[in-house]
Structures are given as structure tokens and as C-alpha cells.
Amino acid sequence: MKLEHRKQKVVPFTRFIIRLLRYSFYAVVLITFSVLLGVIGYHYVADLNWLNSFHQACLILTGMGPVADMQTSEAKLFDSFYALYSGVAFLSITAVFFAPIVHRIMHILHVDDEE
């Protein structure tokens, strides 16, 4: 999954779309893993039902904030660590998704015309 060097030509649009789909797939995998981690944790540690666990995990992951109050110390600890993880995960997933787009723009701006 090597990207082209700045001295190389810009890849064709179809190859760029394939690269974008590949990176989008990686982002979806990371989102799925992160949501599942939260859902399972909230269900078993905070004793929320599956739907509320999913709701809480999604809102924490996107930075919207908590919905349910955590009643036990274990639930509060999980909620805190999941929120810390979610902040890093959200930024990382965003970087993975936008990496090919930013790379292509930067590459187009810096490619040498040999004409």
C-alpha cells in the first residue's frame, strides 16, 4: 500500500477511487471495532441493555457526550477510559479516511510538470 513519490505522476482517477475505497474500508473496520468495544463494555460493565449500550457507545465515540448515568465505580471507570479511547480513535479514524484525499491534493500541487 505504497503511495507514489512526489516526483512520480499522479495516479489515474480509477486507481485513486480504489485507494479511497480501501482506506474507507479500514475506517469502517475501526469504527465497527470501536463501537463493539463500547457496546460490550457498557452492556456488561454498566449493565445497560443492548440498545442503550449501542446508543451510549455511539454518542461517546462521536464526541456528543454521555446519555446514561454510570451507577457503579466500575462503570464510571469504563466510561472514562472509553471516552479517552474514543477521542483518540475518532481522530485516528478521521485521519485514515482523509489520508488518500489529502495525499492526492498535496501530490497534485507539488508534482513537477515535465512538459
N, C-alpha and C positions, 0 to 999 in steps of 0.2 A: 504494500500500500504506500508506495513511494510517490511523493509529489514531484512535479517537474521543477527543475532548477530555474533560476531567473533568466539564465542565458538560453534556455530552451523555449520553443514556441508554445503558445497557449494550446492546451489540448482541445480537440473538437468538442462541440457542444454536447453531442450524444455521450461522449466519454465523461464529460462533466456531470451530466444528469445521472449516469450510473454511479459516479463517485458520490454525488449528493444523496442518492437513494441508499447507498451503503452506509454513509455516515448517519442518515436519518434512522436506519435500522438499528445502529449502535445506540443512538439516543433513545429509541423506543425500548430497547432491551434494558438500558439503565433506568428509565422511568418505571418500567414494569417491576424490576428488582426492588427499587426504592419503595414503591407503593406496597408491594407484597411484604417487604420487611416491616413497614409501618402497620399494615393491616394485621399481620400475625402478632406483632408486639402489642398493639392496642387491644386485640381480642383476648390474648392470654394474660397479659400483664395488667392492663387497665380494666379488664372484664367488661368491655363494650361488646355489643352484638356485632355481627359481621358488617352490616350496612353502616353503622355508626363508626366502626373501625376504619372502613374504607373512606368515609367522609372525613374523618379526623386526619387520616394519613394524607389524603389529597390536599386538604387545606394547609396542613403544616408544610408539606413538600413545596407547595407553590408560594409559600410565604404569607398566606392570608391570615394565619393565626389559628389558635385552638378553638374548638367548639364545645367540647365536653370538659368538665372539671375533673381533674385527677384526684381520686379519693385517698389512695394509699401512697406511702413513700416510694414503693417500687414503681408505681405508675408515674409518679412525678419525675423520678429519675429517668425512666424510659422516655417520657415525653421530652425531657430536657435534652437527652443525648440524641434522640431522633430529630429534634429541631436543629441541633448543631450539625448533625449529619446532613439534614435536608438543605441547609444553607449552602454547604459545600457542593452537594450533589446537584442542586439546581444550577449553580454557576458552571459546574463542570459539564453538565448535560447541554446547557446553552452553548458552551464553547465547542463541544463536539458537533453540535448541529450546524453552527455557523462557520466552522473552520473551512470547509471547501468553498463557501461563498466568499469569505474574506480573502482566502488564498487566491482565488481567481481574479478578484478585483485588483488585489495588490500585484499580481502577476501581469495583468493587462497594463497596469500603469507603469510597470518597470521593465517590460520586455523591450529589447533592442530591435528596432526595425533594420533589417538587412537589405532593404530595397534601395 
